[in-house]
């Protein structure tokens, strides 16, 4: 293996190191790459929105297939830009698409998410707490008691009677155990991202290690 | 296709919840006092964080993550933003509210501008630098947010909303700067990172309760009380379901809930 002669690899390596330099402190090189990143991301967003949504909707759906009803959401969407008008009689119109957005979002949450995120989780907790296998039995008891305790932690407007007020505390411990497990899991997956970058720097760029890419 | 296929119980549950909210609201408007909401340390810490930023003469930064206007978390974050904007305007502390989502930006701008104007501090509101659209996409926005926090040397960070993989990148910078950080999200995968790097974290529904807690608005408070009733009913249903599964058959109850 030898050091890369590709301009693209050198550019990518330089940018990776520039971004990592931010870990030490804010500096002009980090700032330069940060602004390039933001600019490229904005440009990419505009182009992909035009190519993936605006163009196919206008050229294929409206002109080729004749779905003229799509003009209505387009016109409503264009009202967003009235906020740039200084005329007060016009710029309030930008609230119409925003109201649509919020309304549609709420409707989707109420109709689709309620069953998937709530009822399915409630029914999944209907577990038998007596089982011949002691491990399954303990697992089911922890599951049911854990869910009830965590739910009790989120009562905001009334307190549980004295004998039951141990449940919110237990619920908090259950959550912390869950968060600890999630933390470890995510840290390990982030390590694989770091390893990918190190493989690129040490392999593709400097040629110190063998890479399969 | 029937309108309510597999959604009948969902609809009935929501109608009951709506009726409860309506009844509680009527009671509240007739002068009856609503139950007191328990203390939430994370929300009390917002005043502490802004107070510290005021003393240090450094800015407070507010971010509400990558959620759009169809995200309940984004809507919940607006109450915290309004509260933070009012506190910053009152104490003449610089507020930097950042948005990653184009549709959320104008709403944030309207909230902050209105808060400043209502307190008679319209002159302190900077239309360019107070509310900023920093970037789209979580990677670029995390990078831009890190840079903004470091350059402006923020003393208080309020991160309330739908956060994803960028959480650690931004909260670690805040911790590194020695800023007081108050965060809240309902994205459970990100909560461990907020808990480990922020001073106070609002866990899940605590974050949704923020609006009612901070605003003292009766409508929001009534919603929270009604949701407490819903949770109490859920606890009862789970106990019945678990007992049926243990000593009999819970399939009828499961089928009923999925009807």
Interface residues (C-beta under 8 A of the other chain):
Chain A: X19 X22 X25 X26 X30 X31 X34 X37 X38 X40 X41 X42 X44 X45 X80 X83 X94 X98 X101 X102 X104 X105 X106 X108 X109 X110 X111 X114 X115 X119 X122 X123 X125 X126 X127 X128 X129 X130 X144 X147 X148 X151 X152 X154 X155 X156 X157 X158 X159 X175 X176 X178 X179 X180 X182 X183 X186 X190
Chain B: X6 X7 X9 X10 X13 X14 X34 X35 X36 X37 X38 X40 X68 X69 X70 X71 X72 X75 X103 X106 X107 X134 X135 X136 X137 X139 X140 X141 X143 X144 X146 X147 X150 X151 X168 X188 X189 X191 X192 X193 X195 X196 X203 X204 X205 X206 X209 X212 X224 X225 X228 X231 X232 X234 X235 X237 X238 X239 X241 X242 X244 X245 X246 X250 X253 X254 X257 X258
